[in-house]
């Protein structure tokens, strides 16, 4: 229905493919890495020959472990050691991550005209599709723990604060609001200034249980450079609960004449989503570098709310001071429920400045389906049913970069 629906479907399909690939990899007998099931991203140390030890024959080498073989036979120098400062797979049970986010978002609105040429109402000067967002700040904080039995937990919070968009027009007596609503609002069909303003904020919290597997290895002939070094890869399968809260406001601001105060048609919406989530995360550590990515998808029940202000003109009915203002519609509050989707994607590179501390930088996608977007609630018709329907069919996609730190202990 909206442009983001295809993105949602692709991401859910990707999650299924990745999870199936992870299972197939763990069961493959030709896997060149040695596997350790446990709660720590710890390299399984291979036997190293001392000067007094007799070389072991091929039969004594652990079967299926190309990494162990490379360590014993010295096939490639990079497989023998890690840099002293940066262990390939340091021991840790707890981890914490904190990222600053710089995010923008897609428009996601159903297209409707917002500003017309008063002299030619068929000419649309601005529509809802022209409300384009700039960059909004945000944060993400994650705390997790892996137990010795390969199970663990993770708590995560993400906040994106006050994404902003507007589309202001100024032209003396030449601007008009759309629809039949203007007939009951003096000055709205011959305005000097019209400015639709749109604000959006998002908060997410998820709590997950994890099942983790870690593999250490070295593949001197691999085409990926990092696989030619002693490295560790970990896969976390996650299941848990998630809450997402999307809060928005849309103000349709009109100034009729010079010196006249501004009148507004304002709508506030809140979309609260509660759901069950599945996810997968993969991480590779080698030398002082790490590469990490996760994909999470959830099906959620939604509770949607909309509060619209009274719509009025600042011009008095008879034009005399103290006369009551013209009111075209009383305040309206609406609510509805439904089923929504939530997905999150992240890909981050980490440079470890110590075995515990790392600097992080990456890219993010966060998507929501079937939510109440504030400008979609603007209704410029003039019937008995105008403004009485809550539109909860909106889709929204946030995307942008993250910069931060991590600590593992």
Secondary structure, DSSP 8 states (H G I E B T S, - for coil): --THHHHHHHHHHHHHHHHHHHHHHHH-TT--SEEE-SSS----------TTS----GGGS-TT-HHHHHHHHT--GGGT---SSS-TT---SEEEEEEEEEEEE-------EEEEETTEEEEEEEEGGG-----EEEEEEEEEEE-TTSEEEEEEEEEEEEEEEEEEEEEEEEEE-SSGGGGGSTTSSSEEEEEEEEEEEEEEEEEEEEEEEEEEE--TT-SSGGGGS-EEEEEEEEEEEEEEEEEEEEEEEEE-STT---EEEEEEEEEEEEEEEEEEEEEEEETTEEEEEEEEEEEEEEEEEEEE--EEEEEESSS-TT--EEEEE--EEEEEEEEEEEEEEEEEEEEESSSSEEEEEEEEEEEEEEE--GGGG-----STTTT------EEEEEEEEEEEEEEE-
